[in-house]
Amino acid sequence: MIRIEGLTKVFKTSTDVVALHDINMHVERGEIFGVIGMSGAGKSTLLRCIAQLETPTEGHIYIDGDDISRLSGNESLALRKRVGVIFQGYHLLMQRTVRANIAFPLELERMPKDRIDARVNELLELVGLSEKADAYPSQLSGGQMQRVAIARALANEPKIILCDEPTSALDSLTTKSILGLLKDINKKLGVTVFIITHEIGVVKAICDKVAVINDGRLVEQGETEKILRDPQHPATKLLLGIEDIDNSAKGGDAE
Amino acid sequence: MMEFITKYWQIMLAGTGETLYMTFASTLFAYLLGLPLGVIMVVTARGGITPNQGVNKVLGTIINIGRSIPFIILMLVLIPFTRFVVGKAIGSTAAIVPLTIAAAPFVARVVEQSLAEVDHGVVEAARTMGATKWQIVYKVMLPESVPSLMRGLSITTITLLGYSAMAGACGAGGLGDIAIRYGYHRYQFDVMVATVILIIVIVQLIQMVFDAITKKIDKRNK
C-alpha cells in the first residue's frame, strides 16, 4: 500500500539538516502501522513526505504502486484525494460549521449538494457527532475536533489515512476514544492507517506493526508484539522504558 | 442654534452626501484593485502557496512607492489622468480617481496582513485534500480571514473619509470642502466646528457598524 525506498530528506539551510536518512518501509493494505520516535527524530517529516507536503531529497515513495514523485500535477491532486490526513492540531476551518468542514473536500470535488449532504450525514454518524453538525469548531472539545478532522479525512473514501500525532494534544480518556475510532474505521472500512506518535501507549493500543525512528534513521521495525517483547535498539528500549513518564506527560508536547 | 441649523442644513446635508459618496465609491474601487494585489502578495511570498520572489519583490516595491507619495501631491499629479478617466478634474466624482489610486496599495497591505494571519496548518490540510491553489485562495484563505478583512475594511473606509476631506480642499466638494471654505477662508468657525462634529459622528457610526458586523460573522468566539 505504501512502499518507501531509500527515502532521504535534507533541509537545506545554512547547515544542511538530514531529517531522514535512507528510510525503507513497507505498509501493507489494511494494517495499522505505527511510527514512533522522540521529538525531532524525523517522523513528522516522514509523514509530510508521504502526504506530499515535502519533496524527498532522494528515494521513492510508492502509494498503491504509483511513484508519488513522478506524478503530474493533476495525478498528484487525484492521489491526495485517495489519502486522508489528520493532524495533531486538527486544522479545521474555523469559520465553517462541523457539517461544512466535513463537506469541504467534497466541495473541492464539485460533488452535487444533495450527495454531499447524504455523505456528510453518514460521516457524522460514523464519528458520533450528528448532534454537533451545526456547531462551529470553537464550540467543540479537542476530541470532538479530532473526530471532525477524521470525518473530513474520510470524506473522499480514501484507502489510507495518515495520522500525525493525532492524540498528542488530548487527555488519556479522549486518546482512548480517538484510537478506538481509528481502529473501528480500519476494521469497518478496511482503511490502512499510518500513525506517527511519540507515545508508546498509542502503539500498544492499536498498531499491528511499528517502526522506530531515531535521529533520522529507521532503527527497528516489525510486528508490534515482537518489538515490544524483544526490543533490540537502545532507542526502542528508551521509548519503552520511559513509558510511565510518557503517560504522565501526555499532552505536554505541544509541537 | 436653530437659526444656524436652518441656515446651513442644506449645504451640510449635501456635503455629507458628497463625502459618503467619495468615501464609499473610492473604497469599493480601491478594493477592486487592492484585494487581488494583496492576494498575489501573500501567495507569492516565501512559504506561500506559489512562491515567486520576482513577482513578490516587484509588486512590493510598486506598493511601497504608491504608499510613499503624499496624497495631496498624488492628487495634483493625477489631474491629467483623472481628466482622461472622468472627463473633469473637479468635483466629487473626479476625486474618486486619486482616492482610489492612493488607497489601492494601502488596501493591498491590509489584505496581505489579513490573509497572512490564516493558520498555515489549515492551508496545508486543504493541500492534502487535493485543493488547487485557486481553491485554497477562495475557499480557505479568503473565508477564514473574513473577520480580519472586515476590520481592514473599516480602517480603509475611515482613512478614505479623512483623505476625502483633504480632497475637498482641491475642489472635490464634501464636508472637507465646507470646512475649508466657510471655516478657514471665511472665518466662520461655527461652520467648521459643525463640520468636524459631523465627520466625527460619521466615523463613529462607520466604526460601530463594522464592529457589529465583524462580531456577528466571526465564528471563532461563539
HADDOCK unambig.tbl for C-alpha pairs under 7 A between the chains (distance, minus, plus):
assign (segid A and resid 51 and name CA) (segid B and resid 128 and name CA) 6.43 0.50 0.50
assign (segid A and resid 77 and name CA) (segid B and resid 130 and name CA) 4.58 0.50 0.50
assign (segid A and resid 78 and name CA) (segid B and resid 130 and name CA) 6.64 0.50 0.50
assign (segid A and resid 80 and name CA) (segid B and resid 128 and name CA) 5.55 0.50 0.50
assign (segid A and resid 80 and name CA) (segid B and resid 129 and name CA) 5.63 0.50 0.50
assign (segid A and resid 80 and name CA) (segid B and resid 130 and name CA) 5.03 0.50 0.50
assign (segid A and resid 81 and name CA) (segid B and resid 129 and name CA) 5.41 0.50 0.50
assign (segid A and resid 81 and name CA) (segid B and resid 130 and name CA) 5.56 0.50 0.50
assign (segid A and resid 84 and name CA) (segid B and resid 129 and name CA) 6.97 0.50 0.50
assign (segid A and resid 85 and name CA) (segid B and resid 128 and name CA) 6.61 0.50 0.50
assign (segid A and resid 91 and name CA) (segid B and resid 121 and name CA) 5.58 0.50 0.50
assign (segid A and resid 91 and name CA) (segid B and resid 122 and name CA) 4.62 0.50 0.50
assign (segid A and resid 91 and name CA) (segid B and resid 125 and name CA) 6.42 0.50 0.50
assign (segid A and resid 92 and name CA) (segid B and resid 122 and name CA) 6.26 0.50 0.50
assign (segid A and resid 93 and name CA) (segid B and resid 122 and name CA) 6.67 0.50 0.50
assign (segid A and resid 93 and name CA) (segid B and resid 144 and name CA) 6.80 0.50 0.50
assign (segid A and resid 94 and name CA) (segid B and resid 144 and name CA) 6.77 0.50 0.50
assign (segid A and resid 94 and name CA) (segid B and resid 219 and name CA) 6.66 0.50 0.50
assign (segid A and resid 94 and name CA) (segid B and resid 220 and name CA) 6.02 0.50 0.50
assign (segid A and resid 95 and name CA) (segid B and resid 144 and name CA) 5.72 0.50 0.50
assign (segid A and resid 95 and name CA) (segid B and resid 218 and name CA) 6.86 0.50 0.50
assign (segid A and resid 95 and name CA) (segid B and resid 219 and name CA) 5.23 0.50 0.50
assign (segid A and resid 95 and name CA) (segid B and resid 220 and name CA) 6.73 0.50 0.50
assign (segid A and resid 105 and name CA) (segid B and resid 129 and name CA) 6.03 0.50 0.50
assign (segid A and resid 108 and name CA) (segid B and resid 131 and name CA) 6.24 0.50 0.50
assign (segid A and resid 136 and name CA) (segid B and resid 219 and name CA) 6.60 0.50 0.50
assign (segid A and resid 138 and name CA) (segid B and resid 220 and name CA) 5.38 0.50 0.50
assign (segid A and resid 138 and name CA) (segid B and resid 221 and name CA) 6.48 0.50 0.50
assign (segid A and resid 138 and name CA) (segid B and resid 222 and name CA) 6.94 0.50 0.50
assign (segid A and resid 139 and name CA) (segid B and resid 222 and name CA) 6.80 0.50 0.50
